[in-house]
Amino acid sequence: MNLLNDNNWQDFEHSHVWHPYAPLDGALPVYPVSHAQGVRLTLENGQELIDGMSSWWSMIHGYNHPVLNAAINQQLESMAHVMFGGLTHRPAAELAARLVQITPEPLQRVFFCDSGSVSVEVAIKMAIQYWHARGLSKKQKLLTVRRGYHGDTSGAMAVCDPETGMHHLFTEVLSDHFFADAPRPATDDEWQDQDIAGFRSLIEKNHDRIAAVILEPIVQGAGGMRFYAPEYLRQVRVLCDAHDVLLIADEIATGFGRTGTLFACEQADIVPDIMCLGKALTGGYMTMAAVLTTSEIAHAISTQPPKAFMHGPTFMANPLACAVANASIDLLLNSPWQQRIQQMEAAFANHLLPCQEWDGVNDVRFKGGIGVLELDQPVDMPSITARFVDKGIWIRPFGKLVYLMPPYIIENQDLTQLLTAMTEAVAEELRKD
Ligand SMILES: *Cc1c(COP(=O)(O)O)cnc(C)c1O
């Protein structure tokens, strides 16, 4: 039985349900989706939109995928959930086996949790517990770079960019960490030693108190869609080793192929001590994240008091999520994903580079399956969103950034339509005032 009817459910929703980073006063429109298939979202009014967002990096195989549906359905018949304290199950073991296989060799131990933000909390606690186990309990701070994004829970927020992360609102709950300048947007060819100077001096001065460096490898996502030189990561790895500091790679957005390699760390040929995975892990079907670490770190935590890693979510290693993650990883590895990412990058070059000349466009950049237009001014959200929807595409800008990260399965014709509609809508929006 429904409590709401076809005429009033949207009004009710609009006045009672929060949306991400939005007020609850009806100021910003939300579009009701009735179903989704492949790269297309269908709205309640029947309109179809080509999806340019992969629902925030996650739906890499598109919507309503028969293989992923079947994986969940099959798991559902045996068990939707069971606690992970004292019990285990095959789907979790299978997922750990896949993650150990596809990530760099030293990452051998896996902790499953509910969401990206929680995996960042877990990674931070892991680093601190490791140093505690090694008798260095003064190492409790993090070192990170500005313009980063690591999630919305308190521990994660404390290492997000202080300005875009609104640290001033939450001063009493956010820990005070060390922030180096954001890595310069550059390639290895443009590398200058100066680029790491600020970071180096922070780690040299404060390493006694620093448990770990945390950063997003190669691509800074929600903090500004910025791409930086692999050499920066290599230098960070060297400095971490030199100063007994762990390196946490937050691959929640970059993981599973989005930047052109399975993991962005591969582009710098470095191995982090701890890696966070989320978003595309389940092909976007269920919320789930994983933290991988080395045997050495796991051993130190497990053998020194309290002889346990102090974290354990209720829905840890949910079997439905594990089952769909296993299917999603197999689907990815058995697809020509590199080729598809290259095709996306080529299409971004074709359609976005010409926008560089436009008044009102500050920068155009793309990497793998990520295409970005950075405007001079923040977008008028309701207005530009309505233009996108009118043109049959779904894009969710933030601030000055209008960006794309389509599902990997998008076909060239749809990709062209998405990019054409996107650039037209931006052009109209820039001309309107
Ligand atoms: C999205 C994201 C997170 C947070 O993940 P949630 O699942 O939203 O909690 C953390 N780090 C990065 C790099 C992300 O892109």
The ligand as an SDF file (V2000), in Angstrom:
LIG
                    3D

 15 15  0  0  0  0  0  0  0  0999 V2000
   33.3670    9.9540   -3.1640 C   0  0  0  0  0  0  0  0  0  0  0  0
   34.6920    9.9540   -2.5110 C   0  0  0  0  0  0  0  0  0  0  0  0
   34.8440    9.6390   -1.1540 C   0  0  0  0  0  0  0  0  0  0  0  0
   33.6610    9.3590   -0.2480 C   0  0  0  0  0  0  0  0  0  0  0  0
   32.9480    8.2470   -0.6260 O   0  0  0  0  0  0  0  0  0  0  0  0
   31.4130    8.0600   -0.1060 P   0  0  0  0  0  0  0  0  0  0  0  0
   31.0380    6.7150   -0.5990 O   0  0  0  0  0  0  0  0  0  0  0  0
   30.6300    9.1750   -0.7290 O   0  0  0  0  0  0  0  0  0  0  0  0
   31.4330    8.1550    1.3710 O   0  0  0  0  0  0  0  0  0  0  0  0
   36.1180    9.6180   -0.6330 C   0  0  0  0  0  0  0  0  0  0  0  0
   37.1970    9.8790   -1.4020 N   0  0  0  0  0  0  0  0  0  0  0  0
   37.0860   10.1800   -2.7060 C   0  0  0  0  0  0  0  0  0  0  0  0
   38.3220   10.4380   -3.5070 C   0  0  0  0  0  0  0  0  0  0  0  0
   35.8400   10.2440   -3.2990 C   0  0  0  0  0  0  0  0  0  0  0  0
   35.7280   10.5910   -4.5970 O   0  0  0  0  0  0  0  0  0  0  0  0
  1  2  1  0
  2  3  1  0
  2 14  2  0
  3  4  1  0
  3 10  2  0
  4  5  1  0
  5  6  1  0
  6  7  2  0
  6  8  1  0
  6  9  1  0
 10 11  1  0
 11 12  2  0
 12 13  1  0
 12 14  1  0
 14 15  1  0
M  END
$$$$
